[in-house]
Amino acid sequence: MAYLLGVGRVCVKTAGREAGRKCVIVKVIDKNYRLVTGPPELTGVRRRKCNIKHLEPLPYVLDIGEDASDEEVAKKLLEANILSEQDLVKKQVKP
Amino acid sequence: MPAPRYRSRSLKRRFIRTPGGRTVVHYKKKRHSYAKCAVCKGRLNAVPTGPRVEIRKLPKSMRRPNRPYGGYLCPKCLREKIKSEVISEGLHILEIQS
């Protein structure tokens, strides 16, 4: 079951320091690259270009527009309540 | 009795026969083992090899890569681990839906 890596696809980063974190594809850059965002304050994945080899798709698609803003993605992601407890970035309370 | 500096177990002893027929001891420093991946036992990059004491003095960012399971799993095994988790999670969700 190969899931398409299109806009709105929720996937997991499999490489890099954000490995294992969930993120959403926001824009298709070209054959090999997608623009991906967590958004950062939610899952800790920054808005950046990412090679599709480092992405593992999940069976979810959010209906967000092309190049959507982080707030919009966050809203849709929370609505779809896909994220489990440990996906969310713990808020570091500044002492 | 060897000189004090040679009376240490961290030196390897090698007995060598010289052309004159004498046997001579050559001392060699023991080599430290390199970091290995817990799954595929391949060598880990970005993890220094050397005496534990020296490594401990290095800053944390120089002791292991900045990645989940960094210094424990190699990138390939980490990717397989995440993929298998995602797939099992995916199947789990498909069952609920169907």
N, CA and C atoms of all chains as a GROMACS GRO file, in nm:
protein
  579
    1MET      N    1   0.086  -0.117   0.000
    1MET     CA    2   0.000   0.000   0.000
    1MET      C    3   0.091   0.124   0.000
    2ALA      N    4   0.121   0.177  -0.116
    2ALA     CA    5   0.209   0.293  -0.121
    2ALA      C    6   0.123   0.418  -0.112
    3TYR      N    7   0.146   0.496  -0.004
    3TYR     CA    8   0.068   0.619   0.010
    3TYR      C    9   0.136   0.728  -0.071
    4LEU      N   10   0.054   0.813  -0.137
    4LEU     CA   11   0.111   0.922  -0.218
    4LEU      C   12   0.161   1.032  -0.126
    5LEU      N   13   0.276   1.088  -0.158
    5LEU     CA   14   0.334   1.195  -0.076
    5LEU      C   15   0.286   1.328  -0.131
    6GLY      N   16   0.156   1.356  -0.117
    6GLY     CA   17   0.104   1.481  -0.171
    6GLY      C   18   0.087   1.583  -0.062
    7VAL      N   19   0.034   1.701  -0.098
    7VAL     CA   20   0.016   1.809   0.000
    7VAL      C   21  -0.086   1.760   0.104
    8GLY      N   22  -0.054   1.783   0.233
    8GLY     CA   23  -0.149   1.745   0.338
    8GLY      C   24  -0.122   1.608   0.393
    9ARG      N   25  -0.035   1.530   0.328
    9ARG     CA   26  -0.006   1.395   0.378
    9ARG      C   27   0.070   1.404   0.511
   10VAL      N   28   0.022   1.330   0.610
   10VAL     CA   29   0.094   1.327   0.738
   10VAL      C   30   0.195   1.214   0.729
   11CYS      N   31   0.321   1.242   0.766
   11CYS     CA   32   0.419   1.134   0.761
   11CYS      C   33   0.516   1.144   0.878
   12VAL      N   34   0.605   1.049   0.887
   12VAL     CA   35   0.701   1.044   0.996
   12VAL      C   36   0.839   1.062   0.936
   13LYS      N   37   0.919   1.145   1.001
   13LYS     CA   38   1.056   1.163   0.952
   13LYS      C   39   1.138   1.043   0.999
   14THR      N   40   1.214   0.983   0.906
   14THR     CA   41   1.288   0.863   0.946
   14THR      C   42   1.438   0.890   0.960
   15ALA      N   43   1.482   1.014   0.939
   15ALA     CA   44   1.626   1.040   0.948
   15ALA      C   45   1.646   1.178   1.005
   16GLY      N   46   1.766   1.202   1.052
   16GLY     CA   47   1.797   1.334   1.104
   16GLY      C   48   1.757   1.346   1.249
   17ARG      N   49   1.786   1.460   1.308
   17ARG     CA   50   1.760   1.474   1.451
   17ARG      C   51   1.612   1.473   1.480
   18GLU      N   52   1.526   1.490   1.376
   18GLU     CA   53   1.381   1.487   1.400
   18GLU      C   54   1.324   1.350   1.368
   19ALA      N   55   1.413   1.248   1.363
   19ALA     CA   56   1.367   1.114   1.326
   19ALA      C   57   1.259   1.068   1.423
   20GLY      N   58   1.157   1.003   1.369
   20GLY     CA   59   1.051   0.948   1.455
   20GLY      C   60   0.942   1.048   1.485
   21ARG      N   61   0.957   1.174   1.436
   21ARG     CA   62   0.852   1.274   1.468
   21ARG      C   63   0.756   1.287   1.350
   22LYS      N   64   0.633   1.325   1.385
   22LYS     CA   65   0.531   1.335   1.279
   22LYS      C   66   0.539   1.473   1.215
   23CYS      N   67   0.507   1.479   1.084
   23CYS     CA   68   0.509   1.610   1.016
   23CYS      C   69   0.410   1.606   0.900
   24VAL      N   70   0.382   1.721   0.844
   24VAL     CA   71   0.282   1.732   0.738
   24VAL      C   72   0.350   1.791   0.615
   25ILE      N   73   0.317   1.736   0.498
   25ILE     CA   74   0.376   1.788   0.373
   25ILE      C   75   0.294   1.909   0.332
   26VAL      N   76   0.364   2.020   0.307
   26VAL     CA   77   0.294   2.145   0.277
   26VAL      C   78   0.305   2.179   0.130
   27LYS      N   79   0.419   2.140   0.070
   27LYS     CA   80   0.433   2.178  -0.072
   27LYS      C   81   0.520   2.073  -0.141
   28VAL      N   82   0.490   2.046  -0.270
   28VAL     CA   83   0.571   1.952  -0.348
   28VAL      C   84   0.677   2.035  -0.418
   29ILE      N   85   0.804   2.022  -0.383
   29ILE     CA   86   0.908   2.107  -0.444
   29ILE      C   87   0.947   2.047  -0.578
   30ASP      N   88   0.988   1.918  -0.576
   30ASP     CA   89   1.009   1.853  -0.707
   30ASP      C   90   1.002   1.702  -0.686
   31LYS      N   91   1.058   1.625  -0.778
   31LYS     CA   92   1.039   1.480  -0.774
   31LYS      C   93   1.088   1.423  -0.641
   32ASN      N   94   1.198   1.481  -0.590
   32ASN     CA   95   1.258   1.419  -0.472
   32ASN      C   96   1.235   1.494  -0.343
   33TYR      N   97   1.185   1.620  -0.353
   33TYR     CA   98   1.182   1.701  -0.231
   33TYR      C   99   1.041   1.749  -0.201
   34ARG      N  100   1.009   1.759  -0.072
   34ARG     CA  101   0.884   1.816  -0.027
   34ARG      C  102   0.915   1.922   0.078
   35LEU      N  103   0.826   2.022   0.086
   35LEU     CA  104   0.840   2.118   0.197
   35LEU      C  105   0.756   2.060   0.312
   36VAL      N  106   0.819   2.048   0.427
   36VAL     CA  107   0.754   1.976   0.536
   36VAL      C  108   0.751   2.066   0.659
   37THR      N  109   0.645   2.056   0.742
   37THR     CA  110   0.647   2.130   0.868
   37THR      C  111   0.577   2.045   0.975
   38GLY      N  112   0.616   2.070   1.102
   38GLY     CA  113   0.564   1.987   1.209
   38GLY      C  114   0.422   2.020   1.248
   39PRO      N  115   0.388   2.139   1.278
   39PRO     CA  116   0.468   2.259   1.299
   39PRO      C  117   0.555   2.248   1.424
   40PRO      N  118   0.661   2.330   1.431
   40PRO     CA  119   0.765   2.313   1.532
   40PRO      C  120   0.712   2.310   1.675
   41GLU      N  121   0.620   2.404   1.707
   41GLU     CA  122   0.582   2.408   1.849
   41GLU      C  123   0.495   2.288   1.884
   42LEU      N  124   0.446   2.216   1.778
   42LEU     CA  125   0.358   2.102   1.806
   42LEU      C  126   0.440   1.973   1.812
   43THR      N  127   0.509   1.944   1.698
   43THR     CA  128   0.580   1.815   1.698
   43THR      C  129   0.731   1.833   1.689
   44GLY      N  130   0.777   1.956   1.686
   44GLY     CA  131   0.921   1.975   1.689
   44GLY      C  132   0.988   1.961   1.555
   45VAL      N  133   0.908   1.953   1.446
   45VAL     CA  134   0.971   1.945   1.313
   45VAL      C  135   0.959   2.084   1.250
   46ARG      N  136   1.074   2.141   1.214
   46ARG     CA  137   1.070   2.279   1.161
   46ARG      C  138   1.024   2.277   1.017
   47ARG      N  139   0.980   2.394   0.970
   47ARG     CA  140   0.931   2.407   0.832
   47ARG      C  141   1.053   2.405   0.741
   48ARG      N  142   1.074   2.295   0.667
   48ARG     CA  143   1.197   2.288   0.586
   48ARG      C  144   1.179   2.189   0.472
   49LYS      N  145   1.274   2.201   0.378
   49LYS     CA  146   1.274   2.109   0.265
   49LYS      C  147   1.318   1.973   0.316
   50CYS      N  148   1.258   1.866   0.263
   50CYS     CA  149   1.297   1.735   0.312
   50CYS      C  150   1.292   1.636   0.197
   51ASN      N  151   1.393   1.548   0.192
   51ASN     CA  152   1.398   1.447   0.087
   51ASN      C  153   1.294   1.340   0.114
   52ILE      N  154   1.226   1.292   0.008
   52ILE     CA  155   1.117   1.198   0.034
   52ILE      C  156   1.173   1.067   0.090
   53LYS      N  157   1.304   1.043   0.070
   53LYS     CA  158   1.360   0.919   0.126
   53LYS      C  159   1.356   0.925   0.278
   54HIS      N  160   1.351   1.049   0.334
   54HIS     CA  161   1.352   1.061   0.480
   54HIS      C  162   1.212   1.067   0.537
   55LEU      N  163   1.112   1.041   0.450
   55LEU     CA  164   0.975   1.050   0.499
   55LEU      C  165   0.906   0.914   0.485
   56GLU      N  166   0.828   0.879   0.587
   56GLU     CA  167   0.752   0.754   0.579
   56GLU      C  168   0.606   0.793   0.591
   57PRO      N  169   0.522   0.772   0.487
   57PRO     CA  170   0.385   0.823   0.492
   57PRO      C  171   0.297   0.747   0.591
   58LEU      N  172   0.200   0.821   0.645
   58LEU     CA  173   0.097   0.760   0.732
   58LEU      C  174  -0.035   0.761   0.655
   59PRO      N  175  -0.133   0.678   0.697
   59PRO     CA  176  -0.259   0.675   0.620
   59PRO      C  177  -0.348   0.796   0.645
   60TYR      N  178  -0.292   0.917   0.668
   60TYR     CA  179  -0.379   1.034   0.692
   60TYR      C  180  -0.346   1.141   0.590
   61VAL      N  181  -0.449   1.218   0.549
   61VAL     CA  182  -0.425   1.336   0.466
   61VAL      C  183  -0.507   1.450   0.524
   62LEU      N  184  -0.442   1.564   0.551
   62LEU     CA  185  -0.516   1.682   0.598
   62LEU      C  186  -0.553   1.764   0.476
   63ASP      N  187  -0.675   1.826   0.476
   63ASP     CA  188  -0.706   1.908   0.358
   63ASP      C  189  -0.660   2.050   0.385
   64ILE      N  190  -0.534   2.075   0.353
   64ILE     CA  191  -0.480   2.211   0.370
   64ILE      C  192  -0.440   2.259   0.230
   65GLY      N  193  -0.438   2.392   0.215
   65GLY     CA  194  -0.402   2.447   0.084
   65GLY      C  195  -0.254   2.431   0.059
   66GLU      N  196  -0.211   2.456  -0.064
   66GLU     CA  197  -0.070   2.450  -0.098
   66GLU      C  198   0.003   2.557  -0.017
   67ASP      N  199   0.122   2.522   0.038
   67ASP     CA  200   0.204   2.618   0.110
   67ASP      C  201   0.127   2.684   0.225
   68ALA      N  202   0.054   2.600   0.301
   68ALA     CA  203  -0.028   2.655   0.410
   68ALA      C  204   0.064   2.702   0.522
   69SER      N  205   0.012   2.793   0.604
   69SER     CA  206   0.094   2.847   0.714
   69SER      C  207   0.096   2.746   0.828
   70ASP      N  208   0.193   2.763   0.918
   70ASP     CA  209   0.208   2.667   1.028
   70ASP      C  210   0.084   2.665   1.115
   71GLU      N  211   0.025   2.785   1.140
   71GLU     CA  212  -0.093   2.789   1.228
   71GLU      C  213  -0.205   2.704   1.168
   72GLU      N  214  -0.222   2.718   1.036
   72GLU     CA  215  -0.333   2.646   0.972
   72GLU      C  216  -0.311   2.495   0.985
   73VAL      N  217  -0.184   2.456   0.958
   73VAL     CA  218  -0.153   2.313   0.966
   73VAL      C  219  -0.176   2.264   1.109
   74ALA      N  220  -0.134   2.347   1.206
   74ALA     CA  221  -0.150   2.305   1.346
   74ALA      C  222  -0.297   2.283   1.376
   75LYS      N  223  -0.379   2.379   1.335
   75LYS     CA  224  -0.523   2.370   1.363
   75LYS      C  225  -0.578   2.240   1.305
   76LYS      N  226  -0.549   2.216   1.175
   76LYS     CA  227  -0.605   2.096   1.108
   76LYS      C  228  -0.553   1.969   1.175
   77LEU      N  229  -0.424   1.972   1.212
   77LEU     CA  230  -0.363   1.852   1.271
   77LEU      C  231  -0.430   1.819   1.404
   78LEU      N  232  -0.457   1.923   1.483
   78LEU     CA  233  -0.519   1.899   1.614
   78LEU      C  234  -0.662   1.851   1.595
   79GLU      N  235  -0.730   1.911   1.493
   79GLU     CA  236  -0.869   1.870   1.469
   79GLU      C  237  -0.874   1.720   1.440
   80ALA      N  238  -0.780   1.677   1.355
   80ALA     CA  239  -0.785   1.537   1.311
   80ALA      C  240  -0.742   1.443   1.423
   81ASN      N  241  -0.703   1.500   1.536
   81ASN     CA  242  -0.648   1.431   1.655
   81ASN      C  243  -0.578   1.301   1.620
   82ILE      N  244  -0.476   1.314   1.539
   82ILE     CA  245  -0.390   1.200   1.505
   82ILE      C  246  -0.278   1.188   1.606
   83LEU      N  247  -0.236   1.306   1.661
   83LEU     CA  248  -0.115   1.305   1.743
   83LEU      C  249  -0.142   1.242   1.878
   84SER      N  250  -0.058   1.150   1.918
   84SER     CA  251  -0.074   1.090   2.051
   84SER      C  252   0.006   1.176   2.149
   85GLU      N  253   0.006   1.136   2.277
   85GLU     CA  254   0.065   1.219   2.382
   85GLU      C  255   0.213   1.242   2.354
   86GLN      N  256   0.287   1.134   2.322
   86GLN     CA  257   0.433   1.154   2.318
   86GLN      C  258   0.476   1.221   2.189
   87ASP      N  259   0.378   1.240   2.092
   87ASP     CA  260   0.418   1.312   1.970
   87ASP      C  261   0.439   1.458   2.000
   88LEU      N  262   0.361   1.509   2.098
   88LEU     CA  263   0.365   1.654   2.121
   88LEU      C  264   0.493   1.691   2.193
   89VAL      N  265   0.545   1.807   2.156
   89VAL     CA  266   0.668   1.854   2.220
   89VAL      C  267   0.631   1.907   2.358
   90LYS      N  268   0.704   1.860   2.460
   90LYS     CA  269   0.673   1.907   2.597
   90LYS      C  270   0.710   2.055   2.605
   91LYS      N  271   0.622   2.134   2.663
   91LYS     CA  272   0.655   2.277   2.676
   91LYS      C  273   0.761   2.290   2.784
   92GLN      N  274   0.885   2.335   2.749
   92GLN     CA  275   0.986   2.352   2.855
   92GLN      C  276   0.949   2.478   2.934
   93VAL      N  277   0.919   2.458   3.061
   93VAL     CA  278   0.882   2.574   3.143
   93VAL      C  279   1.010   2.643   3.184
   94LYS      N  280   1.029   2.768   3.141
   94LYS     CA  281   1.154   2.839   3.173
   94LYS      C  282   1.153   2.864   3.324
   95PRO      N  283   1.264   2.826   3.398
   95PRO     CA  284   1.261   2.848   3.545
   95PRO      C  285   1.252   2.998   3.578
   96MET      N  286   6.331  -0.803   3.567
   96MET     CA  287   6.209  -0.730   3.601
   96MET      C  288   6.200  -0.610   3.508
   97PRO      N  289   6.089  -0.597   3.432
   97PRO     CA  290   6.082  -0.484   3.338
   97PRO      C  291   6.079  -0.351   3.412
   98ALA      N  292   6.114  -0.247   3.339
   98ALA     CA  293   6.115  -0.113   3.399
   98ALA      C  294   5.972  -0.079   3.443
   99PRO      N  295   5.958   0.006   3.549
   99PRO     CA  296   5.824   0.033   3.604
   99PRO      C  297   5.721   0.070   3.498
  100ARG      N  298   5.764   0.149   3.398
  100ARG     CA  299   5.659   0.194   3.303
  100ARG      C  300   5.605   0.078   3.222
  101TYR      N  301   5.678  -0.036   3.218
  101TYR     CA  302   5.625  -0.148   3.139
  101TYR      C  303   5.543  -0.243   3.225
  102ARG      N  304   5.536  -0.217   3.357
  102ARG     CA  305   5.463  -0.312   3.441
  102ARG      C  306   5.316  -0.275   3.441
  103SER      N  307   5.260  -0.257   3.321
  103SER     CA  308   5.117  -0.222   3.321
  103SER      C  309   5.046  -0.319   3.229
  104ARG      N  310   4.920  -0.356   3.271
  104ARG     CA  311   4.846  -0.456   3.190
  104ARG      C  312   4.786  -0.393   3.065
  105SER      N  313   4.801  -0.258   3.052
  105SER     CA  314   4.737  -0.200   2.933
  105SER      C  315   4.834  -0.206   2.816
  106LEU      N  316   4.951  -0.272   2.840
  106LEU     CA  317   5.046  -0.287   2.728
  106LEU      C  318   5.044  -0.433   2.684
  107LYS      N  319   5.044  -0.452   2.554
  107LYS     CA  320   5.046  -0.589   2.503
  107LYS      C  321   5.192  -0.633   2.494
  108ARG      N  322   5.218  -0.759   2.528
  108ARG     CA  323   5.356  -0.809   2.521
  108ARG      C  324   5.372  -0.897   2.399
  109ARG      N  325   5.479  -0.879   2.322
  109ARG     CA  326   5.501  -0.965   2.205
  109ARG      C  327   5.644  -1.016   2.211
  110PHE      N  328   5.660  -1.150   2.210
  110PHE     CA  329   5.794  -1.208   2.225
  110PHE      C  330   5.851  -1.230   2.086
  111ILE      N  331   5.967  -1.166   2.058
  111ILE     CA  332   6.024  -1.169   1.924
  111ILE      C  333   6.164  -1.230   1.930
  112ARG      N  334   6.189  -1.323   1.837
  112ARG     CA  335   6.323  -1.383   1.832
  112ARG      C  336   6.412  -1.297   1.744
  113THR      N  337   6.523  -1.257   1.796
  113THR     CA  338   6.615  -1.172   1.718
  113THR      C  339   6.709  -1.263   1.639
  114PRO      N  340   6.771  -1.211   1.531
  114PRO     CA  341   6.864  -1.294   1.453
  114PRO      C  342   6.970  -1.357   1.542
  115GLY      N  343   7.006  -1.285   1.652
  115GLY     CA  344   7.111  -1.341   1.737
  115GLY      C  345   7.061  -1.455   1.822
  116GLY      N  346   6.926  -1.486   1.813
  116GLY     CA  347   6.877  -1.602   1.887
  116GLY      C  348   6.815  -1.562   2.020
  117ARG      N  349   6.835  -1.433   2.059
  117ARG     CA  350   6.773  -1.392   2.186
  117ARG      C  351   6.626  -1.368   2.165
  118THR      N  352   6.543  -1.380   2.270
  118THR     CA  353   6.402  -1.339   2.255
  118THR      C  354   6.386  -1.206   2.329
  119VAL      N  355   6.320  -1.114   2.259
  119VAL     CA  356   6.306  -0.978   2.312
  119VAL      C  357   6.157  -0.948   2.327
  120VAL      N  358   6.121  -0.872   2.427
  120VAL     CA  359   5.978  -0.838   2.446
  120VAL      C  360   5.952  -0.702   2.384
  121HIS      N  361   5.853  -0.697   2.297
  121HIS     CA  362   5.811  -0.567   2.244
  121HIS      C  363   5.677  -0.532   2.306
  122TYR      N  364   5.665  -0.407   2.351
  122TYR     CA  365   5.539  -0.367   2.416
  122TYR      C  366   5.456  -0.285   2.318
  123LYS      N  367   5.326  -0.314   2.307
  123LYS     CA  368   5.240  -0.238   2.218
  123LYS      C  369   5.118  -0.190   2.295
  124LYS      N  370   5.073  -0.071   2.267
  124LYS     CA  371   4.953  -0.019   2.334
  124LYS      C  372   4.833  -0.099   2.288
  125LYS      N  373   4.740  -0.130   2.379
  125LYS     CA  374   4.618  -0.204   2.340
  125LYS      C  375   4.528  -0.109   2.263
  126ARG      N  376   4.460  -0.161   2.157
  126ARG     CA  377   4.372  -0.075   2.076
  126ARG      C  378   4.233  -0.074   2.138
  127HIS      N  379   4.168   0.040   2.144
  127HIS     CA  380   4.033   0.050   2.203
  127HIS      C  381   3.932   0.006   2.099
  128SER      N  382   3.823  -0.060   2.144
  128SER     CA  383   3.724  -0.108   2.047
  128SER      C  384   3.639   0.010   2.002
  129TYR      N  385   3.591   0.007   1.875
  129TYR     CA  386   3.511   0.120   1.824
  129TYR      C  387   3.365   0.093   1.856
  130ALA      N  388   3.284   0.201   1.849
  130ALA     CA  389   3.142   0.190   1.882
  130ALA      C  390   3.072   0.110   1.774
  131LYS      N  391   2.981   0.021   1.817
  131LYS     CA  392   2.912  -0.064   1.720
  131LYS      C  393   2.762  -0.046   1.734
  132CYS      N  394   2.690  -0.064   1.621
  132CYS     CA  395   2.543  -0.051   1.623
  132CYS      C  396   2.487  -0.169   1.700
  133ALA      N  397   2.382  -0.145   1.780
  133ALA     CA  398   2.329  -0.250   1.866
  133ALA      C  399   2.263  -0.360   1.784
  134VAL      N  400   2.218  -0.327   1.660
  134VAL     CA  401   2.142  -0.426   1.583
  134VAL      C  402   2.234  -0.492   1.481
  135CYS      N  403   2.293  -0.411   1.392
  135CYS     CA  404   2.368  -0.475   1.283
  135CYS      C  405   2.517  -0.482   1.315
  136LYS      N  406   2.557  -0.442   1.433
  136LYS     CA  407   2.696  -0.451   1.477
  136LYS      C  408   2.793  -0.379   1.382
  137GLY      N  409   2.738  -0.292   1.294
  137GLY     CA  410   2.828  -0.217   1.207
  137GLY      C  411   2.890  -0.103   1.284
  138ARG      N  412   2.995  -0.046   1.225
  138ARG     CA  413   3.064   0.060   1.298
  138ARG      C  414   2.978   0.185   1.300
  139LEU      N  415   2.979   0.257   1.414
  139LEU     CA  416   2.899   0.379   1.426
  139LEU      C  417   2.986   0.499   1.389
  140ASN      N  418   2.931   0.586   1.301
  140ASN     CA  419   3.004   0.709   1.270
  140ASN      C  420   2.982   0.809   1.382
  141ALA      N  421   3.063   0.914   1.380
  141ALA     CA  422   3.047   1.027   1.470
  141ALA      C  423   3.058   0.987   1.616
  142VAL      N  424   3.115   0.868   1.643
  142VAL     CA  425   3.138   0.830   1.782
  142VAL      C  426   3.289   0.804   1.795
  143PRO      N  427   3.361   0.882   1.876
  143PRO     CA  428   3.506   0.868   1.881
  143PRO      C  429   3.548   0.735   1.943
  144THR      N  430   3.666   0.690   1.900
  144THR     CA  431   3.723   0.566   1.956
  144THR      C  432   3.838   0.605   2.047
  145GLY      N  433   3.845   0.550   2.163
  145GLY     CA  434   3.958   0.584   2.249
  145GLY      C  435   3.925   0.549   2.392
  146PRO      N  436   4.017   0.580   2.483
  146PRO     CA  437   3.993   0.547   2.624
  146PRO      C  438   3.871   0.623   2.675
  147ARG      N  439   3.794   0.552   2.756
  147ARG     CA  440   3.667   0.606   2.808
  147ARG      C  441   3.691   0.740   2.878
  148VAL      N  442   3.804   0.749   2.947
  148VAL     CA  443   3.832   0.871   3.025
  148VAL      C  444   3.839   0.991   2.931
  149GLU      N  445   3.908   0.971   2.815
  149GLU     CA  446   3.924   1.083   2.722
  149GLU      C  447   3.788   1.123   2.664
  150ILE      N  448   3.709   1.019   2.625
  150ILE     CA  449   3.580   1.048   2.561
  150ILE      C  450   3.491   1.125   2.657
  151ARG      N  451   3.498   1.087   2.787
  151ARG     CA  452   3.409   1.152   2.883
  151ARG      C  453   3.440   1.302   2.894
  152LYS      N  454   3.563   1.338   2.862
  152LYS     CA  455   3.598   1.480   2.876
  152LYS      C  456   3.541   1.562   2.761
  153LEU      N  457   3.506   1.494   2.648
  153LEU     CA  458   3.458   1.568   2.531
  153LEU      C  459   3.319   1.623   2.559
  154PRO      N  460   3.280   1.735   2.493
  154PRO     CA  461   3.143   1.782   2.509
  154PRO      C  462   3.047   1.679   2.452
  155LYS      N  463   2.923   1.682   2.502
  155LYS     CA  464   2.828   1.576   2.466
  155LYS      C  465   2.808   1.569   2.315
  156SER      N  466   2.811   1.688   2.247
  156SER     CA  467   2.780   1.686   2.103
  156SER      C  468   2.891   1.617   2.026
  157MET      N  469   3.008   1.598   2.088
  157MET     CA  470   3.117   1.532   2.015
  157MET      C  471   3.123   1.384   2.050
  158ARG      N  472   3.034   1.338   2.139
  158ARG     CA  473   3.041   1.198   2.180
  158ARG      C  474   2.947   1.112   2.099
  159ARG      N  475   2.841   1.178   2.042
  159ARG     CA  476   2.749   1.093   1.966
  159ARG      C  477   2.669   1.187   1.874
  160PRO      N  478   2.610   1.131   1.762
  160PRO     CA  479   2.536   1.217   1.671
  160PRO      C  480   2.406   1.266   1.736
  161ASN      N  481   2.360   1.382   1.692
  161ASN     CA  482   2.242   1.444   1.751
  161ASN      C  483   2.118   1.388   1.682
  162ARG      N  484   2.081   1.267   1.717
  162ARG     CA  485   1.970   1.196   1.651
  162ARG      C  486   1.912   1.101   1.754
  163PRO      N  487   1.780   1.068   1.748
  163PRO     CA  488   1.731   0.967   1.841
  163PRO      C  489   1.811   0.838   1.826
  164TYR      N  490   1.839   0.774   1.936
  164TYR     CA  491   1.924   0.654   1.936
  164TYR      C  492   2.062   0.682   1.879
  165GLY      N  493   2.104   0.810   1.879
  165GLY     CA  494   2.237   0.843   1.827
  165GLY      C  495   2.343   0.774   1.909
  166GLY      N  496   2.444   0.716   1.848
  166GLY     CA  497   2.548   0.646   1.924
  166GLY      C  498   2.505   0.508   1.968
  167TYR      N  499   2.384   0.467   1.940
  167TYR     CA  500   2.335   0.332   1.980
  167TYR      C  501   2.293   0.254   1.856
  168LEU      N  502   2.215   0.320   1.768
  168LEU     CA  503   2.173   0.252   1.645
  168LEU      C  504   2.234   0.325   1.527
  169CYS      N  505   2.268   0.250   1.420
  169CYS     CA  506   2.318   0.320   1.300
  169CYS      C  507   2.198   0.374   1.224
  170PRO      N  508   2.216   0.475   1.138
  170PRO     CA  509   2.104   0.539   1.070
  170PRO      C  510   2.013   0.440   0.998
  171LYS      N  511   2.075   0.339   0.936
  171LYS     CA  512   1.995   0.243   0.859
  171LYS      C  513   1.901   0.167   0.953
  172CYS      N  514   1.957   0.119   1.065
  172CYS     CA  515   1.872   0.040   1.156
  172CYS      C  516   1.765   0.128   1.219
  173LEU      N  517   1.800   0.255   1.247
  173LEU     CA  518   1.700   0.346   1.305
  173LEU      C  519   1.585   0.363   1.208
  174ARG      N  520   1.620   0.381   1.078
  174ARG     CA  521   1.514   0.403   0.978
  174ARG      C  522   1.424   0.281   0.971
  175GLU      N  523   1.484   0.160   0.972
  175GLU     CA  524   1.401   0.039   0.964
  175GLU      C  525   1.309   0.030   1.086
  176LYS      N  526   1.368   0.068   1.203
  176LYS     CA  527   1.288   0.060   1.327
  176LYS      C  528   1.167   0.151   1.317
  177ILE      N  529   1.191   0.277   1.272
  177ILE     CA  530   1.080   0.373   1.264
  177ILE      C  531   0.978   0.326   1.162
  178LYS      N  532   1.029   0.276   1.047
  178LYS     CA  533   0.935   0.231   0.942
  178LYS      C  534   0.848   0.118   0.993
  179SER      N  535   0.910   0.022   1.065
  179SER     CA  536   0.828  -0.091   1.111
  179SER      C  537   0.726  -0.042   1.212
  180GLU      N  538   0.766   0.055   1.298
  180GLU     CA  539   0.668   0.107   1.396
  180GLU      C  540   0.554   0.174   1.322
  181VAL      N  541   0.590   0.256   1.219
  181VAL     CA  542   0.486   0.330   1.147
  181VAL      C  543   0.392   0.230   1.079
  182ILE      N  544   0.450   0.128   1.017
  182ILE     CA  545   0.367   0.033   0.944
  182ILE      C  546   0.275  -0.041   1.040
  183SER      N  547   0.330  -0.084   1.155
  183SER     CA  548   0.243  -0.157   1.249
  183SER      C  549   0.136  -0.061   1.300
  184GLU      N  550   0.173   0.068   1.324
  184GLU     CA  551   0.073   0.164   1.370
  184GLU      C  552  -0.031   0.183   1.261
  185GLY      N  553   0.016   0.193   1.133
  185GLY     CA  554  -0.075   0.213   1.020
  185GLY      C  555  -0.174   0.097   1.012
  186LEU      N  556  -0.121  -0.029   1.019
  186LEU     CA  557  -0.209  -0.146   1.008
  186LEU      C  558  -0.312  -0.141   1.121
  187HIS      N  559  -0.260  -0.104   1.243
  187HIS     CA  560  -0.348  -0.099   1.359
  187HIS      C  561  -0.466  -0.009   1.328
  188ILE      N  562  -0.438   0.106   1.262
  188ILE     CA  563  -0.546   0.202   1.238
  188ILE      C  564  -0.638   0.149   1.128
  189LEU      N  565  -0.577   0.082   1.026
  189LEU     CA  566  -0.663   0.031   0.918
  189LEU      C  567  -0.763  -0.069   0.974
  190GLU      N  568  -0.717  -0.152   1.071
  190GLU     CA  569  -0.811  -0.250   1.126
  190GLU      C  570  -0.929  -0.180   1.192
  191ILE      N  571  -0.898  -0.071   1.266
  191ILE     CA  572  -1.007  -0.002   1.335
  191ILE      C  573  -1.107   0.048   1.232
  192GLN      N  574  -1.052   0.104   1.120
  192GLN     CA  575  -1.145   0.164   1.023
  192GLN      C  576  -1.227   0.056   0.953
  193SER      N  577  -1.160  -0.059   0.924
  193SER     CA  578  -1.236  -0.155   0.838
  193SER      C  579  -1.340  -0.230   0.919
   0.00000   0.00000   0.00000
